């Protein structure tokens, strides 16, 4: 397929006999570094070290770090699975797609960060788009709504997982003046991460005359479960999309 005009990877002939390093090997090595050391630890030199080569070889094949991240992004999208469209099951299939998107992101913690500002137009991304839009169209979703629904699905999953994977602000010091193992007094404003039960207990302890609604529902905060809440969010998204699609199609013929 033709490359998009904004492609950042250089279009150069293969140098297989002189340089055994391939774009695929570079991309795979970059994903391993990304998963083990995070986006901050991913550099051209670090990937080159993992391949026992020099950074110059990487620059020849992928251009620069942005070009490498484009390739990594597309490769990770390629891990996402999409079922063959079944018109009568399009809502269930769309939920399956959302669950698989989340699972892929949870395997690769920086996937959402890499996606920011990137147009998913690599070969894997194009096939993925084709497959998801096929599910929507097979279900009778109008074309304009199919495009909106597809794009909003990414926004929904990315937003939930971004919050889900956010690293809590932690600290070894406390407000009672105690110091941490490093001798610090914890005065940087950091705090230990809280569990849903901690949050629920605190909310239940608030003055009921000032916060009658919060204290009434406080026990339910302890029941927060990311899997359950994500499933509910996807249900709401799919149900709303289905209602829009039905409204756009008009009333059934008498």
PASEBA-1860 file (N, C-alpha, C; in nm, 3 decimals):
! residues 254
1> XXXXXXXX> 0.085/-0.118/0.000/0.000/0.000/0.000/0.089/0.124/0.000 ~ 0.042/0.235/-0.060/0.125/0.355/-0.064/0.144/0.414/0.074 ~ 0.264/0.465/0.105/0.286/0.526/0.236/0.217/0.662/0.243 ~ 0.171/0.703/0.361/0.109/0.835/0.373/0.213/0.945/0.351 ~ 0.172/1.061/0.304/0.269/1.167/0.273/0.344/1.219/0.394 ~ 0.291/1.196/0.515/0.358/1.247/0.635/0.448/1.142/0.699 ~ 0.471/1.030/0.631/0.555/0.925/0.687/0.693/0.980/0.721 ~ 0.741/0.946/0.843/0.868/0.999/0.888/0.983/0.901/0.871
9> XXXXXXXX> 0.953/0.774/0.847/1.059/0.678/0.824/1.115/0.697/0.684 ~ 1.246/0.695/0.668/1.304/0.716/0.535/1.271/0.604/0.439 ~ 1.252/0.638/0.313/1.225/0.539/0.209/1.357/0.510/0.138 ~ 1.425/0.409/0.189/1.557/0.378/0.135/1.564/0.232/0.093 ~ 1.650/0.202/-0.003/1.664/0.061/-0.044/1.728/-0.021/0.066 ~ 1.702/-0.151/0.064/1.756/-0.240/0.166/1.908/-0.248/0.155 ~ 1.975/-0.259/0.271/2.118/-0.280/0.274/2.147/-0.412/0.346 ~ 2.067/-0.512/0.313/2.070/-0.636/0.390/2.210/-0.699/0.394
17> XXXXXXXX> 2.283/-0.694/0.283/2.414/-0.760/0.281/2.515/-0.685/0.366 ~ 2.502/-0.555/0.376/2.598/-0.476/0.453/2.554/-0.457/0.597 ~ 2.422/-0.456/0.620/2.370/-0.428/0.753/2.258/-0.526/0.782 ~ 2.281/-0.625/0.870/2.178/-0.725/0.897/2.060/-0.672/0.979 ~ 2.072/-0.551/1.031/1.964/-0.494/1.111/1.847/-0.457/1.019 ~ 1.727/-0.494/1.059/1.607/-0.463/0.981/1.516/-0.370/1.059 ~ 1.423/-0.309/0.988/1.325/-0.223/1.054/1.244/-0.303/1.154 ~ 1.210/-0.426/1.118/1.131/-0.511/1.208/1.208/-0.540/1.336
25> XXXXXXXX> 1.337/-0.571/1.324/1.418/-0.599/1.442/1.432/-0.476/1.531 ~ 1.448/-0.360/1.468/1.458/-0.235/1.544/1.328/-0.209/1.619 ~ 1.216/-0.228/1.551/1.086/-0.203/1.614/1.063/-0.298/1.731 ~ 1.094/-0.426/1.712/1.075/-0.523/1.820/1.164/-0.490/1.940 ~ 1.287/-0.451/1.913/1.378/-0.416/2.023/1.328/-0.291/2.096 ~ 1.276/-0.196/2.021/1.225/-0.073/2.083/1.106/-0.104/2.173 ~ 1.020/-0.195/2.133/0.904/-0.231/2.216/0.950/-0.298/2.344 ~ 1.052/-0.382/2.337/1.104/-0.447/2.458/1.163/-0.343/2.553
33> XXXXXXXX> 1.236/-0.248/2.500/1.291/-0.142/2.584/1.179/-0.058/2.644 ~ 1.081/-0.027/2.562/0.967/0.053/2.608/0.895/-0.016/2.723 ~ 0.870/-0.145/2.711/0.797/-0.218/2.814/0.877/-0.231/2.942 ~ 1.008/-0.243/2.930/1.091/-0.267/3.049/1.136/-0.137/3.116 ~ 1.156/-0.031/3.037/1.215/0.091/3.092/1.127/0.214/3.077 ~ 1.015/0.201/3.007/0.925/0.313/2.992/0.968/0.408/2.882 ~ 0.879/0.501/2.849/0.905/0.593/2.739/1.026/0.682/2.767 ~ 1.045/0.720/2.892/1.160/0.804/2.926/1.292/0.731/2.904
41> XXXXXXXX> 1.289/0.598/2.915/1.412/0.521/2.897/1.437/0.478/2.754 ~ 1.343/0.509/2.665/1.357/0.470/2.525/1.435/0.575/2.449 ~ 1.548/0.537/2.396/1.630/0.628/2.314/1.689/0.548/2.199 ~ 1.734/0.618/2.099/1.796/0.551/1.985/1.920/0.475/2.029 ~ 1.997/0.535/2.118/2.118/0.467/2.166/2.082/0.342/2.246 ~ 1.978/0.351/2.329/1.940/0.235/2.411/1.894/0.119/2.322 ~ 1.818/0.149/2.218/1.773/0.044/2.127/1.892/-0.012/2.049 ~ 1.983/0.076/2.008/2.102/0.030/1.937/2.185/-0.064/2.025
49> XXXXXXXX> 2.198/-0.030/2.152/2.272/-0.118/2.245/2.205/-0.255/2.255 ~ 2.071/-0.256/2.257/1.999/-0.383/2.266/2.022/-0.470/2.144 ~ 2.053/-0.407/2.031/2.077/-0.480/1.906/2.226/-0.499/1.878 ~ 2.310/-0.455/1.973/2.455/-0.466/1.956/2.503/-0.399/1.828 ~ 2.451/-0.280/1.807/2.492/-0.202/1.690/2.507/-0.056/1.733 ~ 2.535/0.029/1.639/2.550/0.170/1.669/2.425/0.248/1.630 ~ 2.401/0.365/1.691/2.284/0.446/1.658/2.274/0.481/1.511 ~ 2.387/0.490/1.441/2.384/0.528/1.300/2.301/0.428/1.219
57> XXXXXXXX> 2.309/0.300/1.254/2.230/0.200/1.182/2.081/0.225/1.198 ~ 2.043/0.266/1.319/1.902/0.292/1.344/1.856/0.414/1.265 ~ 1.936/0.519/1.264/1.899/0.641/1.192/1.883/0.613/1.043 ~ 1.964/0.523/0.989/1.952/0.490/0.847/1.816/0.428/0.818 ~ 1.772/0.340/0.906/1.649/0.265/0.882/1.522/0.340/0.921 ~ 1.523/0.413/1.031/1.399/0.473/1.082/1.400/0.626/1.082 ~ 1.509/0.686/1.047/1.515/0.832/1.037/1.551/0.899/1.167 ~ 1.460/0.895/1.263/1.484/0.957/1.393/1.391/0.893/1.496
65> XXXXXXXX> 1.392/0.945/1.616/1.310/0.883/1.721/1.162/0.892/1.690 ~ 1.117/1.003/1.631/0.976/1.013/1.595/0.939/0.905/1.493 ~ 1.026/0.882/1.398/1.001/0.776/1.302/0.995/0.640/1.369 ~ 1.082/0.618/1.466/1.080/0.492/1.540/0.950/0.477/1.618 ~ 0.905/0.584/1.682/0.781/0.576/1.759/0.660/0.553/1.668 ~ 0.664/0.607/1.548/0.557/0.579/1.452/0.549/0.428/1.425 ~ 0.665/0.367/1.408/0.670/0.223/1.380/0.625/0.142/1.501 ~ 0.668/0.184/1.619/0.627/0.115/1.742/0.475/0.124/1.760
73> XXXXXXXX> 0.422/0.242/1.739/0.277/0.264/1.754/0.200/0.171/1.660 ~ 0.242/0.165/1.535/0.171/0.082/1.439/0.185/-0.066/1.473 ~ 0.303/-0.106/1.518/0.324/-0.246/1.553/0.235/-0.287/1.671 ~ 0.218/-0.201/1.768/0.135/-0.233/1.884/-0.013/-0.237/1.846 ~ -0.053/-0.150/1.755/-0.191/-0.159/1.704/-0.212/-0.295/1.637 ~ -0.107/-0.346/1.574/-0.116/-0.476/1.509/-0.143/-0.591/1.605 ~ -0.120/-0.569/1.734/-0.150/-0.673/1.833/-0.299/-0.680/1.866 ~ -0.372/-0.575/1.832/-0.514/-0.570/1.866/-0.593/-0.659/1.771
81> XXXXXXXX> -0.685/-0.735/1.827/-0.764/-0.830/1.747/-0.903/-0.773/1.720 ~ -0.952/-0.800/1.600/-1.087/-0.759/1.560/-1.156/-0.879/1.497 ~ -1.274/-0.916/1.546/-1.345/-1.031/1.488/-1.402/-0.997/1.351 ~ -1.427/-1.100/1.272/-1.493/-1.081/1.143/-1.635/-1.029/1.168 ~ -1.679/-0.931/1.088/-1.809/-0.867/1.116/-1.927/-0.962/1.106 ~ -2.014/-0.951/1.205/-2.142/-1.023/1.205/-2.249/-0.919/1.237 ~ -2.324/-0.882/1.135/-2.418/-0.771/1.149/-2.508/-0.779/1.270 ~ -2.560/-0.898/1.301/-2.650/-0.910/1.414/-2.583/-0.903/1.549
89> XXXXXXXX> -2.451/-0.910/1.552/-2.376/-0.906/1.678/-2.283/-0.786/1.685 ~ -2.313/-0.681/1.610/-2.217/-0.572/1.602/-2.192/-0.506/1.736 ~ -2.294/-0.497/1.820/-2.274/-0.433/1.951/-2.183/-0.518/2.040 ~ -2.207/-0.649/2.043/-2.121/-0.737/2.122/-1.978/-0.735/2.068 ~ -1.966/-0.732/1.935/-1.832/-0.730/1.875/-1.758/-0.601/1.906 ~ -1.829/-0.490/1.907/-1.765/-0.363/1.939/-1.716/-0.362/2.083 ~ -1.791/-0.425/2.171/-1.747/-0.437/2.310/-1.622/-0.523/2.319 ~ -1.617/-0.630/2.239/-1.498/-0.714/2.236/-1.376/-0.634/2.190
97> XXXXXXXX> -1.396/-0.550/2.090/-1.287/-0.466/2.039/-1.237/-0.373/2.149 ~ -1.328/-0.312/2.223/-1.290/-0.220/2.330/-1.212/-0.292/2.439 ~ -1.258/-0.411/2.478/-1.189/-0.488/2.581/-1.049/-0.527/2.535 ~ -1.034/-0.561/2.408/-0.903/-0.599/2.357/-0.811/-0.477/2.347 ~ -0.867/-0.363/2.310/-0.786/-0.240/2.310/-0.729/-0.214/2.448 ~ -0.814/-0.222/2.548/-0.768/-0.196/2.685/-0.661/-0.297/2.726 ~ -0.682/-0.425/2.694/-0.585/-0.527/2.731/-0.449/-0.500/2.666 ~ -0.451/-0.456/2.541/-0.326/-0.425/2.472/-0.256/-0.308/2.538
105> XXXXXXXX> -0.330/-0.205/2.574/-0.271/-0.088/2.639/-0.214/-0.126/2.775 ~ -0.283/-0.211/2.848/-0.233/-0.252/2.980/-0.105/-0.334/2.968 ~ -0.086/-0.402/2.855/0.039/-0.476/2.833/0.154/-0.382/2.799 ~ 0.120/-0.267/2.741/0.223/-0.172/2.696/0.187/-0.036/2.755 ~ 0.240/-0.008/2.872/0.195/0.104/2.955/0.205/0.241/2.888 ~ 0.293/0.255/2.791/0.312/0.387/2.731/0.247/0.400/2.594 ~ 0.162/0.307/2.558/0.099/0.311/2.426/0.015/0.437/2.409 ~ -0.061/0.474/2.511/-0.144/0.594/2.500/-0.057/0.718/2.483
113> XXXXXXXX> 0.051/0.725/2.560/0.141/0.841/2.549/0.200/0.852/2.410 ~ 0.236/0.738/2.351/0.292/0.740/2.216/0.188/0.784/2.115 ~ 0.063/0.749/2.139/-0.042/0.780/2.041/-0.073/0.929/2.032 ~ -0.038/1.004/2.135/-0.072/1.147/2.136/-0.007/1.220/2.018 ~ -0.089/1.283/1.936/-0.038/1.360/1.824/0.003/1.278/1.704 ~ -0.019/1.147/1.708/0.019/1.061/1.595/-0.105/1.018/1.519 ~ -0.097/1.022/1.387/-0.207/0.979/1.302/-0.189/0.830/1.275 ~ -0.281/0.745/1.320/-0.263/0.601/1.302/-0.291/0.557/1.158
121> XXXXXXXX> -0.191/0.573/1.072/-0.208/0.543/0.931/-0.105/0.444/0.879 ~ -0.038/0.371/0.970/0.052/0.266/0.926/-0.027/0.147/0.873 ~ 0.040/0.047/0.818/-0.032/-0.066/0.759/-0.118/-0.142/0.860 ~ -0.068/-0.162/0.983/-0.149/-0.230/1.083/-0.269/-0.144/1.122 ~ -0.246/-0.015/1.138/-0.355/0.075/1.178/-0.463/0.082/1.071 ~ -0.423/0.084/0.945/-0.521/0.090/0.836/-0.607/-0.037/0.833 ~ -0.543/-0.151/0.852/-0.620/-0.275/0.855/-0.712/-0.280/0.977 ~ -0.665/-0.227/1.087/-0.747/-0.223/1.208/-0.869/-0.133/1.186
129> XXXXXXXX> -0.845/-0.015/1.130/-0.955/0.076/1.100/-1.056/0.010/1.007 ~ -1.006/-0.054/0.903/-1.093/-0.123/0.807/-1.180/-0.226/0.877 ~ -1.120/-0.304/0.969/-1.193/-0.412/1.035/-1.299/-0.359/1.132 ~ -1.266/-0.255/1.208/-1.363/-0.201/1.304/-1.478/-0.131/1.231 ~ -1.445/-0.052/1.130/-1.551/0.015/1.053/-1.640/-0.088/0.984 ~ -1.581/-0.200/0.943/-1.661/-0.306/0.881/-1.766/-0.360/0.978 ~ -1.730/-0.373/1.105/-1.826/-0.419/1.207/-1.941/-0.320/1.219 ~ -1.908/-0.193/1.225/-2.011/-0.090/1.241/-2.103/-0.085/1.119
137> XXXXXXXX> -2.048/-0.087/1.001/-2.130/-0.081/0.880/-2.214/-0.207/0.863 ~ -2.159/-0.322/0.900/-2.235/-0.446/0.890/-2.356/-0.444/0.984 ~ -2.344/-0.367/1.093/-2.454/-0.353/1.187/-2.556/-0.248/1.146 ~ -2.537/-0.186/1.031/-2.631/-0.085/0.984/-2.605/0.053/1.037 ~ -2.489/0.077/1.099/-2.457/0.212/1.147/-2.425/0.300/1.027 ~ -2.489/0.416/1.014/-2.461/0.506/0.901/-2.313/0.543/0.894 ~ -2.265/0.570/0.774/-2.122/0.590/0.754/-2.065/0.703/0.840 ~ -2.135/0.816/0.848/-2.081/0.926/0.926/-2.074/0.890/1.074
145> XXXXXXXX> -2.175/0.818/1.122/-2.176/0.776/1.262/-2.075/0.664/1.286 ~ -2.050/0.583/1.186/-1.948/0.477/1.199/-1.810/0.538/1.220 ~ -1.781/0.645/1.145/-1.652/0.712/1.162/-1.643/0.776/1.301 ~ -1.748/0.847/1.342/-1.748/0.909/1.475/-1.736/0.804/1.583 ~ -1.812/0.695/1.568/-1.807/0.588/1.668/-1.670/0.525/1.678 ~ -1.604/0.506/1.565/-1.470/0.448/1.564/-1.371/0.539/1.636 ~ -1.374/0.667/1.604/-1.280/0.761/1.666/-1.308/0.777/1.816 ~ -1.434/0.782/1.852/-1.470/0.797/1.993/-1.433/0.674/2.075
153> XXXXXXXX> -1.432/0.559/2.011/-1.393/0.437/2.082/-1.248/0.449/2.131 ~ -1.159/0.498/2.046/-1.021/0.519/2.088/-1.013/0.620/2.202 ~ -1.090/0.729/2.189/-1.087/0.831/2.293/-1.135/0.774/2.426 ~ -1.239/0.692/2.421/-1.294/0.632/2.542/-1.192/0.540/2.609 ~ -1.136/0.448/2.532/-1.042/0.352/2.590/-0.915/0.421/2.636 ~ -0.862/0.512/2.555/-0.740/0.583/2.594/-0.760/0.662/2.723 ~ -0.874/0.731/2.732/-0.899/0.812/2.851/-0.909/0.728/2.976 ~ -0.980/0.617/2.969/-0.997/0.531/3.088/-0.864/0.472/3.130
161> XXXXXXXX> -0.789/0.416/3.034/-0.664/0.350/3.069/-0.557/0.450/3.112 ~ -0.560/0.571/3.059/-0.463/0.671/3.101/-0.477/0.698/3.250 ~ -0.601/0.711/3.297/-0.624/0.732/3.440/-0.595/0.605/3.519 ~ -0.631/0.491/3.461/-0.613/0.363/3.528/-0.466/0.332/3.554 ~ -0.379/0.369/3.460/-0.238/0.334/3.471/-0.153/0.445/3.530 ~ -0.215/0.557/3.564/-0.138/0.667/3.620/-0.070/0.621/3.748 ~ 0.059/0.646/3.756/0.133/0.605/3.875/0.097/0.696/3.992 ~ 0.061/0.637/4.107/0.024/0.719/4.222/0.142/0.798/4.274
169> XXXXXXXX> 0.113/0.913/4.329/0.216/0.993/4.394/0.242/0.931/4.530 ~ 0.364/0.885/4.551/0.397/0.820/4.677/0.507/0.894/4.749 ~ 0.514/0.872/4.877/0.618/0.935/4.957/0.639/0.859/5.085 ~ 0.758/0.866/5.140/0.788/0.792/5.262/0.769/0.874/5.386 ~ 0.750/1.005/5.368/0.731/1.090/5.484/0.586/1.110/5.516 ~ 0.554/1.171/5.626/0.416/1.192/5.666/0.395/1.330/5.722 ~ 0.271/1.362/5.751/0.239/1.493/5.802/0.265/1.503/5.953 ~ 0.304/1.391/6.017/0.328/1.395/6.160/0.472/1.430/6.193
177> XXXXXXXX> 0.549/1.467/6.089/0.687/1.508/6.111/0.785/1.394/6.101 ~ 0.738/1.270/6.077/0.829/1.158/6.065/0.907/1.168/5.936 ~ 1.021/1.105/5.934/1.104/1.109/5.815/1.104/0.975/5.746 ~ 1.136/0.979/5.618/1.143/0.856/5.541/1.277/0.791/5.554 ~ 1.294/0.681/5.482/1.418/0.606/5.490/1.536/0.686/5.437 ~ 1.507/0.785/5.354/1.615/0.867/5.299/1.641/0.991/5.382 ~ 1.572/1.004/5.499/1.595/1.118/5.585/1.511/1.237/5.552 ~ 1.428/1.228/5.446/1.345/1.342/5.408/1.226/1.351/5.501
185> XXXXXXXX> 1.167/1.469/5.509/1.054/1.489/5.598/0.920/1.479/5.527 ~ 0.924/1.440/5.398/0.800/1.425/5.323/0.729/1.556/5.298 ~ 0.800/1.667/5.305/0.736/1.798/5.291/0.714/1.838/5.147 ~ 0.739/1.745/5.052/0.719/1.779/4.911/0.574/1.762/4.869 ~ 0.486/1.729/4.962/0.345/1.718/4.929/0.305/1.581/4.878 ~ 0.397/1.487/4.878/0.363/1.354/4.829/0.280/1.281/4.934 ~ 0.209/1.178/4.888/0.125/1.101/4.980/0.118/0.958/4.931 ~ 0.090/0.869/5.021/0.076/0.729/4.983/-0.051/0.711/4.901
193> XXXXXXXX> -0.050/0.617/4.810/-0.168/0.592/4.729/-0.279/0.535/4.816 ~ -0.401/0.567/4.782/-0.517/0.526/4.860/-0.594/0.417/4.788 ~ -0.649/0.323/4.866/-0.734/0.219/4.810/-0.877/0.269/4.805 ~ -0.965/0.203/4.728/-1.106/0.243/4.729/-1.166/0.241/4.869 ~ -1.124/0.145/4.953/-1.176/0.139/5.090/-1.133/0.261/5.171 ~ -1.009/0.306/5.149/-0.961/0.426/5.218/-1.046/0.546/5.179 ~ -1.070/0.560/5.050/-1.150/0.672/5.001/-1.291/0.665/5.057 ~ -1.350/0.545/5.054/-1.486/0.527/5.104/-1.495/0.563/5.252
201> XXXXXXXX> -1.398/0.517/5.329/-1.400/0.546/5.472/-1.391/0.694/5.502 ~ -1.305/0.761/5.426/-1.292/0.906/5.448/-1.421/0.979/5.411 ~ -1.478/0.944/5.297/-1.601/1.010/5.255/-1.715/0.985/5.354 ~ -1.721/0.864/5.410/-1.825/0.833/5.508/-1.808/0.913/5.637 ~ -1.686/0.957/5.663/-1.659/1.031/5.787/-1.690/1.180/5.776 ~ -1.722/1.227/5.658/-1.751/1.369/5.640/-1.880/1.406/5.714 ~ -1.894/1.534/5.753/-2.017/1.577/5.821/-2.139/1.557/5.731 ~ -2.232/1.477/5.776/-2.348/1.443/5.694/-2.437/1.564/5.668
209> XXXXXXXX> -2.435/1.663/5.757/-2.519/1.780/5.735/-2.465/1.867/5.623 ~ -2.335/1.859/5.595/-2.275/1.937/5.487/-2.265/1.856/5.357 ~ -2.250/1.726/5.370/-2.233/1.641/5.252/-2.329/1.523/5.258 ~ -2.458/1.548/5.257/-2.554/1.439/5.274/-2.550/1.337/5.161 ~ -2.525/1.380/5.039/-2.525/1.288/4.927/-2.397/1.204/4.922 ~ -2.284/1.268/4.950/-2.158/1.195/4.949/-2.157/1.088/5.057 ~ -2.198/1.124/5.177/-2.197/1.024/5.285/-2.297/0.912/5.259 ~ -2.406/0.942/5.191/-2.506/0.839/5.162/-2.453/0.734/5.066
217> XXXXXXXX> -2.372/0.777/4.967/-2.322/0.682/4.867/-2.180/0.636/4.896 ~ -2.120/0.682/5.004/-1.980/0.652/5.035/-1.946/0.504/5.030 ~ -2.031/0.412/5.081/-1.993/0.269/5.077/-1.969/0.217/4.936 ~ -2.031/0.276/4.837/-2.017/0.227/4.700/-1.880/0.260/4.641 ~ -1.812/0.362/4.696/-1.677/0.392/4.649/-1.581/0.278/4.679 ~ -1.610/0.201/4.784/-1.524/0.088/4.819/-1.538/-0.027/4.721 ~ -1.643/-0.024/4.641/-1.669/-0.133/4.547/-1.612/-0.106/4.408 ~ -1.536/0.002/4.396/-1.481/0.036/4.265/-1.391/-0.075/4.215
225> XXXXXXXX> -1.415/-0.118/4.092/-1.335/-0.221/4.027/-1.316/-0.178/3.883 ~ -1.191/-0.165/3.840/-1.164/-0.113/3.706/-1.228/-0.197/3.596 ~ -1.224/-0.329/3.611/-1.283/-0.415/3.508/-1.433/-0.393/3.498 ~ -1.499/-0.387/3.613/-1.644/-0.367/3.614/-1.680/-0.229/3.558 ~ -1.607/-0.127/3.601/-1.639/0.009/3.558/-1.611/0.028/3.409 ~ -1.504/-0.034/3.360/-1.477/-0.023/3.217/-1.586/-0.091/3.137 ~ -1.630/-0.208/3.183/-1.739/-0.276/3.114/-1.865/-0.192/3.109 ~ -1.894/-0.124/3.220/-2.012/-0.037/3.224/-1.996/0.081/3.128
233> XXXXXXXX> -1.877/0.139/3.124/-1.851/0.252/3.035/-1.870/0.211/2.889 ~ -1.819/0.094/2.852/-1.833/0.045/2.715/-1.979/0.017/2.683 ~ -2.052/-0.039/2.779/-2.195/-0.065/2.757/-2.269/0.065/2.727 ~ -2.240/0.168/2.806/-2.306/0.297/2.785/-2.271/0.354/2.648 ~ -2.144/0.341/2.611/-2.100/0.392/2.479/-2.171/0.319/2.365 ~ -2.173/0.187/2.370/-2.233/0.109/2.263/-2.384/0.130/2.257 ~ -2.448/0.132/2.374/-2.594/0.155/2.376/-2.629/0.292/2.319 ~ -2.550/0.393/2.355/-2.575/0.526/2.301/-2.553/0.532/2.151
241> XXXXXXXX> -2.448/0.464/2.103/-2.420/0.461/1.959/-2.533/0.390/1.885 ~ -2.584/0.282/1.945/-2.694/0.208/1.883/-2.820/0.293/1.874 ~ -2.847/0.370/1.977/-2.964/0.459/1.975/-2.950/0.565/1.867 ~ -2.831/0.621/1.853/-2.807/0.720/1.748/-2.826/0.658/1.610 ~ -2.774/0.536/1.593/-2.785/0.469/1.464/-2.931/0.439/1.431 ~ -3.007/0.397/1.531/-3.149/0.367/1.508/-3.225/0.494/1.472 ~ -3.194/0.604/1.541/-3.262/0.730/1.513/-3.229/0.781/1.372 ~ -3.104/0.760/1.331/-3.064/0.806/1.198/-3.130/0.725/1.087
249> XXXXXX> -3.160/0.600/1.118/-3.222/0.512/1.019/-3.370/0.540/1.002 ~ -3.430/0.611/1.100/-3.572/0.642/1.092/-3.656/0.528/1.143 ~ -3.789/0.550/1.154/-3.879/0.446/1.202/-3.888/0.331/1.103 ~ -3.906/0.209/1.152/-3.918/0.095/1.061/-4.042/0.107/0.975 ~ -4.034/0.048/0.857/-4.148/0.051/0.766/-4.267/-0.025/0.826 ~ -4.386/0.027/0.805/-4.506/-0.039/0.857/-4.533/-0.166/0.778
END
